[in-house]
Amino acid sequence: MKNTAENRASEPASPPLLPAMGLSKWPQIAPFLPFGRETWRKMVRAGKAPQPIRFSGTCSAYRNEEVHKFLADPLNYTAEVVAGGAIAA
């Protein structure tokens, strides 16, 4: 049986899943957040959301463990920052 558009439409879509460990970029965590990228950026700058790990000027990712902590209690979350700007391990 060929995988046609009708067959794909009848298959239930799997909900997005954020792994418990590892790193994720913005497009991977965006489906779990009730706000947009600019609000997320402001929260990160204020220390109220997980701090990104910067690989270059245009590439950054977030620790999934920290994103899960944020999603569990977004109002009381505070990012752990050390003097160098990196997240404390």
Summary of the structure (lengths in Angstrom):
residues: 89
radius of gyration: 16.5
end to end distance: 50.0
largest distance: 58.7
contacts: 174
relative contact order: 0.16
helix: 36%
strand: 11%
